Amino acid sequence: DPQALLMVVGYRDRFGPLGRISVLAGRREGNRGHVSVWILSCRAFSRQIEHACLAYLYETSGVDELRFTYKPTERNGPIREFLAALTGEVPDGEVVLTRDRFRQRCPKLFQRVEAI
């Protein structure tokens, strides 16, 4: 399906591989992408891998806007803080992140992303 968005992420650093640490899935609708699933290992979160995932998705998918459906749980506080830092708002329901907003708020990334 050419409208499908799917990314499986592995990570390796100087200490060795962490293995597969993230899966992101959704659909492209014109120049918008809707992320319906994003799973990221808590071992990997806060290493800016989450930023690198979105940067790669923007670069390769052709979308100018990503939409996420955020549902608060007791375990997803880190993604709430991540989305709030990027959008400037505490997430509540649908979260919209434009490519321009992402570029403005994304820190300098040092990870190298390779397609497999």
All heavy atoms as an XYZ file, in Angstrom:
934
protein
N       0.849     -1.181      0.000
C       0.000      0.000      0.000
C       0.893      1.242      0.000
O       1.609      1.485      0.973
C      -0.906     -0.024      1.210
C      -1.838      1.172      1.292
O      -1.731      2.102      0.460
O      -2.677      1.181      2.202
N       0.878      2.038     -1.054
C       1.751      3.212     -1.123
C       1.400      4.295     -0.096
O       2.209      5.185      0.154
C       1.566      3.723     -2.547
C       0.349      3.070     -3.066
C       0.109      1.830     -2.265
N       0.233      4.219      0.507
C      -0.152      5.214      1.511
C       0.252      4.806      2.925
O       0.098      5.574      3.863
C      -1.661      5.473      1.453
C      -2.137      5.983      0.100
C      -1.336      7.170     -0.410
O      -1.089      8.128      0.300
N      -0.881      7.078     -1.650
N       0.756      3.600      3.086
C       1.144      3.110      4.410
C       2.446      3.758      4.862
O       3.351      3.998      4.066
C       1.303      1.600      4.385
N       2.519      4.044      6.138
C       3.753      4.493      6.780
C       4.169      3.386      7.739
O       3.366      2.957      8.572
C       3.531      5.785      7.567
C       3.096      7.010      6.794
C       2.759      8.149      7.758
C       4.185      7.446      5.837
N       5.384      2.920      7.613
C       5.883      1.882      8.505
C       7.374      2.080      8.700
O       8.119      2.237      7.727
C       5.629      0.488      7.939
C       6.165     -0.666      8.792
C       5.481     -0.711     10.153
C       5.998     -1.976      8.062
N       7.782      2.077      9.948
C       9.203      2.220     10.261
C       9.521      1.301     11.441
O       8.827      1.329     12.459
C       9.513      3.678     10.621
C      10.954      3.923     10.908
S      11.441      5.679     11.045
C      10.078      6.463     11.824
N      10.538      0.486     11.275
C      11.066     -0.345     12.345
C      12.478      0.162     12.596
O      13.261      0.311     11.662
C      11.089     -1.838     11.955
C      11.698     -2.667     13.072
C       9.681     -2.314     11.612
N      12.791      0.448     13.849
C      14.049      1.107     14.184
C      14.906      0.205     15.061
O      14.442     -0.322     16.069
C      13.775      2.439     14.920
C      15.082      3.133     15.297
C      12.889      3.343     14.089
N      16.147      0.064     14.656
C      17.146     -0.592     15.482
C      18.144      0.456     15.941
O      18.252      1.528     15.346
N      18.864      0.154     16.987
C      19.820      1.137     17.508
C      21.088      0.429     17.962
O      21.039     -0.652     18.549
C      19.204      1.901     18.673
C      20.072      3.020     19.198
C      20.194      4.205     18.496
C      20.773      2.886     20.382
C      20.992      5.242     18.962
C      21.565      3.916     20.863
C      21.677      5.086     20.144
O      22.471      6.099     20.608
N      22.189      1.085     17.672
C      23.494      0.578     18.081
C      24.318      1.780     18.506
O      24.309      2.814     17.852
C      24.132     -0.133     16.895
C      25.537     -0.571     17.114
C      26.107     -1.183     15.869
N      25.858     -0.270     14.749
C      25.929     -0.602     13.481
N      26.217     -1.815     13.142
N      25.707      0.276     12.547
N      25.026      1.648     19.605
C      25.950      2.710     20.009
C      27.311      2.086     20.266
O      27.530      0.916     19.941
C      25.421      3.501     21.215
C      25.264      2.668     22.482
O      25.816      1.538     22.546
O      24.592      3.133     23.406
N      28.208      2.838     20.838
C      29.582      2.339     21.011
C      29.662      1.155     21.974
O      30.663      0.455     22.026
C      30.486      3.468     21.498
C      30.100      3.975     22.850
C      30.973      5.107     23.274
N      30.544      5.530     24.596
C      30.980      6.569     25.210
N      31.880      7.334     24.625
N      30.550      6.884     26.394
N      28.611      0.925     22.742
C      28.595     -0.197     23.683
C      27.970     -1.446     23.076
O      27.983     -2.497     23.682
C      27.856      0.189     24.955
C      28.456      1.385     25.636
C      27.780      2.586     25.663
C      29.702      1.308     26.229
C      28.329      3.698     26.272
C      30.260      2.416     26.848
C      29.575      3.611     26.868
N      27.384     -1.297     21.889
C      26.785     -2.445     21.225
C      25.346     -2.173     20.819
O      24.808     -1.082     21.042
N      24.701     -3.175     20.259
C      23.338     -2.990     19.758
C      22.291     -3.100     20.872
O      22.452     -3.875     21.806
C      23.168     -4.123     18.757
C      24.097     -5.193     19.225
C      25.256     -4.473     19.880
N      21.242     -2.305     20.753
C      20.071     -2.456     21.605
C      19.016     -3.307     20.902
O      17.998     -3.621     21.475
C      19.454     -1.089     21.941
C      20.213     -0.188     22.890
C      19.451      1.105     23.120
C      20.468     -0.878     24.216
N      19.242     -3.615     19.637
C      18.277     -4.400     18.872
C      17.177     -3.508     18.319
O      17.343     -2.303     18.164
N      16.046     -4.094     18.014
C      14.891     -3.345     17.515
C      14.264     -2.614     18.687
O      13.894     -3.232     19.676
C      13.867     -4.271     16.874
C      14.422     -5.078     15.734
C      14.665     -4.191     14.517
N      15.122     -4.972     13.381
C      16.278     -4.812     12.800
N      17.123     -3.903     13.224
N      16.619     -5.551     11.773
N      14.168     -1.301     18.576
C      13.726     -0.509     19.719
C      12.465      0.304     19.446
O      11.917      0.909     20.355
C      14.852      0.426     20.210
C      15.426      1.236     19.050
C      15.965     -0.357     20.873
C      15.268      2.685     19.201
N      12.001      0.326     18.195
C      10.820      1.133     17.907
C      10.097      0.621     16.669
O      10.727      0.113     15.740
C      11.217      2.595     17.687
O      10.069      3.397     17.508
N       8.782      0.788     16.701
C       7.928      0.544     15.542
C       6.976      1.725     15.447
O       6.395      2.154     16.450
C       7.118     -0.756     15.684
C       6.121     -0.913     14.541
C       8.031     -1.958     15.768
N       6.862      2.261     14.257
C       5.942      3.366     13.992
C       5.126      2.981     12.759
O       5.689      2.537     11.761
C       6.729      4.637     13.735
C       5.946      5.919     13.589
C       6.743      7.081     14.152
C       5.581      6.184     12.153
N       3.802      3.133     12.846
C       2.937      2.771     11.725
C       1.820      3.793     11.590
O       1.392      4.401     12.575
C       2.345      1.376     11.932
N       1.378      3.977     10.374
C       0.271      4.895     10.122
C      -0.063      4.944      8.647
O       0.288      4.035      7.887
N      -0.708      6.025      8.251
C      -1.132      6.209      6.860
C      -0.841      7.624      6.415
O      -0.931      8.563      7.180
C      -2.635      5.995      6.720
C      -3.016      4.559      6.768
C      -4.403      4.296      6.263
N      -4.663      4.482      4.847
C      -4.187      3.745      3.874
N      -3.343      2.785      4.131
N      -4.533      3.956      2.622
N      -0.537      7.724      5.145
C      -0.354      9.019      4.500
C      -1.680      9.385      3.848
O      -2.323      8.565      3.197
C       0.754      8.897      3.457
C       1.111     10.161      2.767
C       2.180      9.980      1.692
N       2.561      8.620      1.395
C       3.708      8.043      1.775
N       4.579      8.730      2.456
N       3.979      6.801      1.448
N      -2.093     10.627      4.028
C      -3.303     11.159      3.401
C      -2.919     12.478      2.763
O      -2.926     13.516      3.422
C      -4.405     11.338      4.439
C      -4.820     10.030      5.099
C      -5.630     10.219      6.366
O      -5.838     11.370      6.811
O      -6.051      9.194      6.926
N      -2.519     12.434      1.498
C      -2.014     13.631      0.835
C      -0.692     14.027      1.456
O       0.228     13.225      1.556
N      -0.603     15.274      1.919
C       0.645     15.733      2.536
C       0.603     15.605      4.063
O       1.438     16.166      4.753
C       0.959     17.171      2.128
C      -0.013     18.164      2.710
O      -1.106     17.810      3.152
N       0.372     19.420      2.725
N      -0.372     14.848      4.565
C      -0.488     14.604      6.010
C      -0.238     13.137      6.305
O      -0.603     12.269      5.532
C      -1.890     14.953      6.500
C      -2.219     16.397      6.397
C      -3.617     16.640      6.903
N      -3.923     18.046      6.817
C      -5.132     18.514      6.726
N      -6.166     17.698      6.708
N      -5.330     19.812      6.658
N       0.343     12.899      7.440
C       0.517     11.535      7.909
C      -0.185     11.382      9.240
O      -0.160     12.294     10.071
N      -0.846     10.270      9.427
C      -1.486      9.982     10.703
C      -0.776      8.782     11.316
O      -0.785      7.687     10.750
C      -2.978      9.679     10.548
C      -3.639      9.410     11.865
N      -4.059     10.426     12.691
C      -3.894      8.260     12.508
C      -4.566      9.891     13.786
N      -4.481      8.581     13.693
N      -0.119      9.004     12.448
C       0.596      7.938     13.144
C      -0.398      7.265     14.082
O      -0.881      7.881     15.030
C       1.808      8.492     13.926
C       2.486      7.388     14.717
C       2.791      9.165     12.966
N      -0.716      6.019     13.796
C      -1.685      5.305     14.619
C      -1.016      4.462     15.705
O      -1.633      4.175     16.726
C      -2.580      4.424     13.750
O      -1.806      3.554     12.959
N       0.233      4.077     15.476
C       0.974      3.273     16.451
C       2.412      3.763     16.495
O       3.045      3.940     15.462
C       0.984      1.773     16.046
C       1.865      0.963     16.983
C      -0.406      1.202     15.984
N       2.893      4.005     17.702
C       4.312      4.299     17.873
C       4.753      3.692     19.188
O       4.330      4.116     20.260
C       4.579      5.795     17.873
C       6.038      6.153     17.802
C       7.101      5.319     17.610
C       6.596      7.457     17.917
N       8.279      6.013     17.578
C       7.995      7.333     17.767
C       6.052      8.709     18.115
C       8.847      8.421     17.835
C       6.896      9.794     18.179
C       8.280      9.653     18.037
N       5.583      2.691     19.094
C       6.116      2.015     20.262
C       7.614      2.286     20.283
O       8.294      2.114     19.277
C       5.848      0.497     20.195
C       4.342      0.245     20.123
C       6.468     -0.219     21.381
C       3.971     -1.165     19.748
N       8.103      2.720     21.433
C       9.530      3.009     21.583
C       9.985      2.479     22.931
O       9.369      2.782     23.958
C       9.784      4.516     21.492
C      11.216      4.992     21.633
C      12.093      4.464     20.500
C      11.266      6.515     21.648
N      11.018      1.696     22.919
C      11.551      1.106     24.137
C      11.927      2.188     25.149
O      12.537      3.200     24.797
C      12.797      0.288     23.797
O      13.509     -0.042     24.975
N      11.567      1.966     26.396
C      11.936      2.931     27.435
C      13.453      2.991     27.608
O      13.983      4.008     28.031
C      11.243      2.603     28.744
S      11.632      0.975     29.419
N      14.179      1.925     27.239
C      15.648      1.948     27.307
C      16.233      2.926     26.307
O      17.320      3.435     26.470
C      16.231      0.565     27.019
C      15.913     -0.469     28.039
C      16.508     -1.815     27.671
N      16.102     -2.208     26.327
C      16.847     -2.916     25.493
N      18.044     -3.313     25.853
N      16.409     -3.237     24.305
N      15.489      3.175     25.228
C      15.996      4.026     24.157
C      15.473      5.454     24.238
O      16.084      6.373     23.693
C      15.611      3.434     22.805
N      14.359      5.645     24.915
C      13.753      6.971     24.965
C      14.682      7.956     25.662
O      15.446      7.600     26.537
C      12.413      6.907     25.712
C      11.488      8.019     25.355
C      10.660      7.905     24.250
C      11.458      9.185     26.084
C       9.810      8.925     23.894
C      10.620     10.208     25.742
C       9.785     10.086     24.646
N      14.619      9.188     25.250
C      15.422     10.291     25.796
C      16.873     10.272     25.319
O      17.722     10.923     25.899
C      15.373     10.331     27.322
O      14.047     10.548     27.744
N      17.159      9.542     24.271
C      18.483      9.592     23.630
C      18.362     10.350     22.309
O      19.221     10.236     21.458
C      18.996      8.179     23.343
C      19.246      7.359     24.568
C      19.778      6.002     24.163
N      19.860      5.138     25.322
C      20.719      4.150     25.438
N      21.571      3.899     24.456
N      20.741      3.401     26.504
N      17.281     11.051     22.137
C      16.932     11.793     20.926
C      16.633     10.869     19.749
O      16.522     11.306     18.621
C      17.996     12.824     20.561
C      18.133     13.903     21.604
C      19.166     14.929     21.241
O      20.088     14.675     20.479
N      18.999     16.117     21.777
N      16.469      9.585     20.034
C      16.070      8.643     18.992
C      14.664      8.976     18.522
O      14.350      8.877     17.339
C      16.166      7.193     19.507
C      17.620      6.854     19.816
C      15.562      6.219     18.504
C      17.806      5.579     20.582
N      13.823      9.419     19.445
C      12.455      9.794     19.089
C      12.457     10.965     18.096
O      11.683     10.991     17.144
C      11.613     10.108     20.329
C      12.170     11.183     21.231
C      13.215     10.719     22.246
O      13.847      9.667     22.059
O      13.402     11.441     23.232
N      13.377     11.899     18.283
C      13.523     13.009     17.336
C      14.022     12.503     15.980
O      13.541     12.914     14.936
C      14.508     14.057     17.874
C      14.032     14.756     19.094
N      14.254     14.269     20.352
C      13.358     15.926     19.245
C      13.735     15.096     21.235
N      13.180     16.118     20.591
N      15.010     11.607     16.025
C      15.563     11.066     14.783
C      14.509     10.276     14.011
O      14.486     10.321     12.774
C      16.779     10.197     15.085
N      13.634      9.573     14.711
C      12.555      8.832     14.039
C      11.661      9.788     13.263
O      11.349      9.554     12.089
C      11.711      8.067     15.056
S      12.504      6.638     15.800
N      11.248     10.871     13.903
C      10.366     11.821     13.220
C      11.088     12.544     12.091
O      10.504     12.771     11.021
C       9.776     12.818     14.208
C       8.812     12.236     15.234
C       8.195     13.356     16.064
C       7.739     11.384     14.586
N      12.348     12.891     12.305
C      13.113     13.552     11.240
C      13.187     12.649     10.014
O      12.983     13.106      8.881
C      14.515     13.906     11.736
N      13.467     11.377     10.222
C      13.552     10.437      9.114
C      12.189     10.275      8.432
O      12.102     10.223      7.204
C      14.070      9.090      9.613
C      14.337      8.108      8.508
C      15.485      8.211      7.730
C      13.448      7.076      8.238
C      15.743      7.309      6.712
C      13.695      6.174      7.222
C      14.839      6.291      6.463
O      15.090      5.405      5.445
N      11.136     10.218      9.219
C       9.791     10.084      8.656
C       9.438     11.292      7.794
O       8.932     11.135      6.680
C       8.769      9.900      9.771
C       7.360      9.531      9.344
C       7.339      8.232      8.559
C       6.466      9.421     10.569
N       9.732     12.488      8.278
C       9.485     13.688      7.465
C      10.314     13.649      6.175
O       9.820     13.989      5.110
C       9.813     14.964      8.243
C       8.705     15.439      9.140
C       8.882     15.505     10.513
C       7.486     15.848      8.624
C       7.869     15.958     11.344
C       6.465     16.303      9.441
C       6.672     16.349     10.802
O       5.660     16.800     11.614
N      11.568     13.246      6.277
C      12.456     13.229      5.102
C      12.016     12.240      4.033
O      12.158     12.499      2.844
C      13.880     12.856      5.525
C      14.612     13.913      6.299
C      15.930     13.382      6.856
O      16.440     12.363      6.340
O      16.433     13.978      7.823
N      11.511     11.106      4.452
C      11.260     10.027      3.496
C       9.810      9.871      3.069
O       9.553      9.245      2.047
C      11.738      8.678      4.077
O      11.020      8.410      5.287
C      13.232      8.704      4.331
N       8.873     10.424      3.813
C       7.460     10.160      3.526
C       6.796     11.201      2.638
O       5.726     10.947      2.087
C       6.672     10.056      4.830
O       6.612     11.334      5.458
N       7.384     12.391      2.560
C       6.768     13.450      1.770
C       5.632     14.169      2.464
O       4.930     14.960      1.845
N       5.430     13.934      3.759
C       4.359     14.629      4.475
C       4.884     15.932      5.073
O       6.067     16.054      5.391
C       3.726     13.748      5.582
C       3.108     12.493      4.990
C       4.710     13.399      6.669
N       3.991     16.893      5.218
C       4.326     18.172      5.839
C       3.748     18.292      7.240
O       4.006     19.274      7.938
C       3.807     19.331      4.985
C       4.528     19.423      3.659
O       5.758     19.229      3.635
O       3.861     19.678      2.642
N       2.964     17.294      7.618
C       2.272     17.352      8.902
C       2.067     15.926      9.395
O       1.738     15.035      8.615
C       0.923     18.032      8.690
C       0.025     18.098      9.875
C      -1.282     18.796      9.509
O      -1.260     20.026      9.358
O      -2.296     18.090      9.381
N       2.305     15.722     10.681
C       2.033     14.433     11.309
C       0.974     14.626     12.379
O       1.012     15.599     13.132
C       3.301     13.845     11.937
C       4.369     13.372     10.975
C       5.641     13.000     11.731
C       3.872     12.193     10.156
N       0.043     13.703     12.421
C      -1.020     13.716     13.433
C      -0.879     12.466     14.294
O      -0.656     11.380     13.786
C      -2.389     13.744     12.784
C      -2.640     15.019     12.039
C      -3.980     14.982     11.295
N      -4.204     16.250     10.646
C      -4.918     17.244     11.160
N      -5.502     17.093     12.324
N      -5.057     18.374     10.504
N      -1.021     12.669     15.585
C      -0.948     11.586     16.561
C      -2.224     11.624     17.397
O      -2.714     12.706     17.716
C       0.228     11.782     17.528
C       1.554     11.971     16.855
C       1.967     13.220     16.411
C       2.406     10.900     16.682
C       3.190     13.403     15.801
C       3.646     11.071     16.076
C       4.028     12.317     15.630
N      -2.725     10.483     17.770
C      -3.815     10.426     18.734
C      -3.197     10.068     20.073
O      -2.674      8.965     20.241
C      -4.875      9.388     18.326
O      -5.360      9.729     17.030
C      -6.023      9.378     19.314
N      -3.227     11.016     20.999
C      -2.609     10.819     22.307
C      -3.670     10.456     23.330
O      -4.668     11.164     23.486
C      -1.864     12.087     22.752
C      -1.319     11.953     24.150
C      -0.155     11.244     24.374
C      -1.999     12.496     25.233
C       0.339     11.088     25.671
C      -1.510     12.350     26.517
C      -0.348     11.641     26.730
O       0.136     11.477     27.993
N      -3.459      9.336     24.004
C      -4.333      8.909     25.093
C      -3.478      8.777     26.339
O      -2.577      7.935     26.380
C      -4.993      7.571     24.759
C      -5.923      7.640     23.573
C      -6.517      6.295     23.271
C      -7.364      6.387     22.023
N      -7.897      5.093     21.622
N      -3.719      9.610     27.343
C      -2.880      9.545     28.545
C      -3.050      8.225     29.295
O      -4.163      7.715     29.423
C      -3.365     10.724     29.393
C      -4.667     11.135     28.831
C      -4.755     10.627     27.447
N      -1.927      7.690     29.729
C      -1.919      6.521     30.602
C      -0.884      6.786     31.684
O      -0.115      7.747     31.597
C      -1.538      5.223     29.844
O      -0.158      5.284     29.483
C      -2.408      5.010     28.611
N      -0.836      5.925     32.648
C       0.137      6.123     33.728
C       1.569      5.861     33.272
O       2.511      6.262     33.932
C      -0.206      5.232     34.923
C      -0.171      3.753     34.628
C      -0.645      2.908     35.798
O      -1.735      3.175     36.322
O       0.098      1.976     36.165
N       1.742      5.237     32.104
C       3.091      4.892     31.643
C       3.586      5.717     30.471
O       4.702      5.513     30.015
C       3.140      3.419     31.274
C       2.872      2.540     32.497
C       3.091      1.125     32.202
N       4.501      0.937     31.883
C       5.057     -0.215     31.622
N       4.335     -1.287     31.633
N       6.328     -0.305     31.325
N       2.776      6.618     29.915
C       3.246      7.337     28.730
C       3.552      8.810     28.991
O       3.483      9.623     28.086
C       2.300      7.143     27.538
C       0.966      7.821     27.705
O       0.703      8.473     28.700
N       0.111      7.670     26.716
N       3.957      9.125     30.199
C       4.377     10.488     30.522
C       5.528     10.984     29.662
O       5.528     12.148     29.242
N       6.521     10.144     29.352
C       7.623     10.631     28.504
C       7.165     11.098     27.122
O       7.643     12.118     26.628
C       8.556      9.417     28.414
C       8.309      8.674     29.692
C       6.832      8.829     29.939
N       6.231     10.395     26.498
C       5.776     10.839     25.175
C       4.928     12.104     25.305
O       4.957     12.962     24.433
C       5.032      9.712     24.407
C       4.851     10.078     22.934
C       3.674      9.438     25.011
C       6.089     10.040     22.125
N       4.217     12.241     26.409
C       3.461     13.478     26.655
C       4.420     14.670     26.713
O       4.204     15.687     26.072
C       2.654     13.381     27.949
C       1.833     14.644     28.245
C       1.178     14.636     29.616
N       2.203     14.646     30.650
C       2.357     13.698     31.568
N       1.556     12.666     31.625
N       3.309     13.787     32.466
N       5.504     14.518     27.455
C       6.488     15.597     27.570
C       7.181     15.862     26.243
O       7.442     17.013     25.884
C       7.505     15.247     28.653
C       6.894     15.226     30.047
C       7.834     14.690     31.105
O       9.058     14.631     30.854
O       7.343     14.308     32.179
N       7.479     14.812     25.492
C       8.113     14.941     24.188
C       7.214     15.724     23.234
O       7.645     16.686     22.595
C       8.415     13.541     23.636
C       8.854     13.511     22.209
C      10.083     14.012     21.827
C       8.032     12.962     21.233
C      10.494     13.966     20.499
C       8.431     12.905     19.911
C       9.659     13.421     19.552
N       5.943     15.327     23.130
C       5.010     16.024     22.240
C       4.776     17.459     22.692
O       4.679     18.374     21.878
C       3.694     15.261     22.135
C       3.769     13.920     21.404
C       2.461     13.158     21.545
C       4.146     14.112     19.942
N       4.688     17.675     23.999
C       4.488     19.035     24.518
C       5.679     19.932     24.168
O       5.501     21.094     23.800
C       4.271     18.997     26.025
N       6.889     19.386     24.262
C       8.078     20.172     23.925
C       8.094     20.551     22.445
O       8.534     21.644     22.085
C       9.344     19.397     24.291
N       7.602     19.661     21.590
C       7.606     19.943     20.155
C       6.466     20.847     19.709
O       6.632     21.658     18.806
C       7.559     18.635     19.352
C       8.818     17.785     19.390
C       8.585     16.469     18.674
C       9.992     18.529     18.788
N       5.303     20.696     20.330
C       4.134     21.462     19.883
C       3.903     22.723     20.692
O       3.197     23.617     20.237
C       2.856     20.604     19.955
O       2.602     20.259     21.324
C       2.966     19.362     19.099
N       4.464     22.786     21.895
C       4.216     23.933     22.762
C       2.915     23.814     23.537
O       2.504     24.755     24.213
N       2.264     22.650     23.457
C       0.992     22.418     24.155
C       0.995     21.035     24.783
O       1.554     20.101     24.212
C      -0.178     22.491     23.171
C      -0.291     23.795     22.437
C      -1.366     23.747     21.364
O      -2.026     22.700     21.189
O      -1.544     24.764     20.681
N       0.335     20.918     25.928
C       0.182     19.595     26.532
C      -0.778     18.798     25.659
O      -1.859     19.281     25.340
C      -0.364     19.711     27.973
C      -0.632     18.344     28.560
C       0.613     20.491     28.838
N      -0.381     17.605     25.224
C      -1.247     16.847     24.317
C      -2.553     16.433     24.981
O      -2.579     16.087     26.152
C      -0.403     15.629     23.946
C       0.647     15.535     24.962
C       0.846     16.901     25.538
N      -3.604     16.503     24.193
C      -4.921     16.106     24.661
C      -5.719     15.672     23.436
O      -6.170     16.517     22.672
C      -5.610     17.269     25.372
C      -6.956     16.876     25.944
O      -7.163     15.685     26.233
O      -7.813     17.766     26.090
N      -5.817     14.387     23.213
C      -6.512     13.917     22.019
C      -5.601     13.973     20.808
O      -4.470     13.504     20.846
N      -6.060     14.595     19.735
C      -5.255     14.667     18.518
C      -4.183     15.738     18.635
O      -4.454     16.860     19.031
C      -6.121     14.950     17.298
C      -5.311     14.852     16.012
C      -6.160     14.928     14.773
O      -6.751     15.993     14.533
O      -6.219     13.929     14.064
N      -2.964     15.366     18.261
C      -1.820     16.256     18.280
C      -1.348     16.425     16.843
O      -1.161     15.446     16.124
C      -0.675     15.676     19.139
C       0.551     16.551     19.081
C      -1.139     15.450     20.564
N      -1.161     17.682     16.422
C      -0.699     17.981     15.071
C       0.687     18.602     15.170
O       0.892     19.559     15.906
C      -1.668     18.947     14.348
C      -1.138     19.294     12.973
C      -3.055     18.340     14.268
N       1.620     18.035     14.420
C       2.988     18.540     14.405
C       3.391     18.783     12.955
O       3.508     17.855     12.168
C       3.944     17.520     15.037
C       5.416     17.905     15.088
C       5.629     19.173     15.905
C       6.235     16.759     15.653
N       3.587     20.042     12.618
C       4.003     20.364     11.254
C       5.502     20.176     11.105
O       6.255     20.227     12.081
C       3.650     21.820     10.887
O       4.411     22.696     11.722
C       2.157     22.090     11.022
N       5.927     19.999      9.877
C       7.352     19.856      9.579
C       8.115     21.098     10.046
O       9.187     20.991     10.650
C       7.548     19.658      8.076
C       8.999     19.514      7.657
C       9.152     19.572      6.144
N       8.409     18.550      5.455
C       8.938     17.425      4.977
N      10.227     17.198      5.099
N       8.192     16.550      4.349
N       7.569     22.294      9.786
C       8.252     23.529     10.193
C       8.388     23.622     11.703
O       9.446     23.998     12.211
C       7.512     24.750      9.652
C       7.644     24.888      8.149
O       8.598     24.317      7.566
O       6.794     25.567      7.540
N       7.327     23.289     12.438
C       7.392     23.334     13.911
C       8.418     22.332     14.410
O       9.189     22.615     15.323
C       6.011     23.050     14.492
C       5.954     22.936     16.014
C       6.391     24.195     16.732
N       5.498     25.286     16.505
C       4.778     25.889     17.419
N       4.833     25.493     18.672
N       4.022     26.904     17.099
N       8.429     21.157     13.806
C       9.404     20.139     14.209
C      10.823     20.656     14.000
O      11.669     20.540     14.882
C       9.180     18.833     13.436
C      10.209     17.792     13.751
C      10.191     17.124     14.962
C      11.212     17.487     12.843
C      11.150     16.161     15.265
C      12.175     16.533     13.130
C      12.139     15.875     14.345
N      11.102     21.224     12.840
C      12.448     21.752     12.560
C      12.849     22.828     13.555
O      14.009     22.909     13.961
C      12.504     22.313     11.144
C      12.562     21.266     10.078
C      12.636     21.904      8.715
N      12.689     20.895      7.673
C      12.394     21.123      6.415
N      12.026     22.329      6.017
N      12.458     20.159      5.534
N      11.898     23.692     13.915
C      12.185     24.777     14.854
C      12.538     24.251     16.241
O      13.371     24.824     16.926
C      10.985     25.710     14.992
C      10.685     26.520     13.775
C       9.333     27.213     13.880
O       8.587     27.059     14.859
N       8.992     27.994     12.866
N      11.909     23.184     16.658
C      12.049     22.707     18.032
C      12.916     21.469     18.197
O      13.167     21.040     19.319
C      10.669     22.456     18.617
C       9.867     23.742     18.663
C       8.808     23.666     19.645
N       8.184     24.982     19.797
C       7.521     25.327     20.848
N       7.372     24.488     21.839
N       6.982     26.518     20.934
N      13.351     20.889     17.099
C      14.166     19.680     17.171
C      15.606     20.043     17.555
O      16.206     20.927     16.945
C      14.146     18.961     15.822
S      15.066     17.404     15.824
N      16.166     19.357     18.543
C      17.570     19.622     18.881
C      18.486     19.089     17.789
O      18.078     18.321     16.927
C      17.761     18.835     20.186
C      16.742     17.753     20.130
C      15.575     18.316     19.363
N      19.738     19.493     17.838
C      20.726     18.975     16.885
C      20.850     17.472     17.111
O      21.024     17.010     18.233
C      22.069     19.662     17.093
C      23.116     19.221     16.102
C      24.306     20.139     16.136
C      25.395     19.684     15.205
N      25.052     19.703     13.813
N      20.748     16.732     16.018
C      20.794     15.271     16.105
C      22.157     14.762     15.680
O      22.732     15.232     14.711
C      19.710     14.661     15.210
C      18.277     15.055     15.580
C      17.296     14.475     14.570
C      17.938     14.612     16.987
N      22.644     13.770     16.397
C      23.943     13.174     16.111
C      23.817     11.739     15.609
O      24.786     11.143     15.197
C      24.830     13.208     17.353
C      25.101     14.622     17.800
C      24.363     15.181     18.829
C      26.076     15.382     17.182
C      24.601     16.478     19.232
C      26.310     16.678     17.586
C      25.566     17.238     18.601
N      22.596     11.200     15.655
C      22.382      9.837     15.170
C      22.415      9.817     13.651
O      22.025     10.757     12.998
C      21.009      9.300     15.623
C      20.861      9.135     17.097
C      20.371     10.404     17.774
O      20.361     11.457     17.191
N      19.990     10.270     19.018
N      22.892      8.712     13.139
C      22.882      8.481     11.700
C      21.785      7.452     11.436
O      21.766      6.393     12.044
C      24.228      7.953     11.237
C      24.327      7.740      9.756
C      25.736      7.366      9.374
N      26.261      6.360     10.274
C      26.686      5.171      9.902
N      26.685      4.830      8.641
N      27.152      4.315     10.767
N      20.900      7.783     10.535
C      19.786      6.898     10.226
C      20.071      6.228      8.885
O      20.457      6.879      7.927
C      18.466      7.692     10.146
C      17.322      6.799      9.742
C      18.179      8.381     11.479
N      19.891      4.917      8.872
C      20.094      4.146      7.648
C      18.852      3.311      7.380
O      18.324      2.663      8.288
C      21.285      3.201      7.800
C      22.591      3.901      8.032
C      23.709      2.907      8.300
O      23.439      1.706      8.463
O      24.865      3.348      8.352
N      18.390      3.341      6.161
C      17.282      2.476      5.771
C      17.819      1.063      5.560
O      18.921      0.870      5.067
C      16.639      2.989      4.493
N      17.012      0.070      5.947
C      17.421     -1.329      5.730
C      16.384     -2.027      4.879
O      15.311     -1.585      4.691
C      17.626     -2.080      7.043
C      16.376     -2.001      7.928
C      18.803     -1.517      7.796
C      16.429     -2.888      9.115
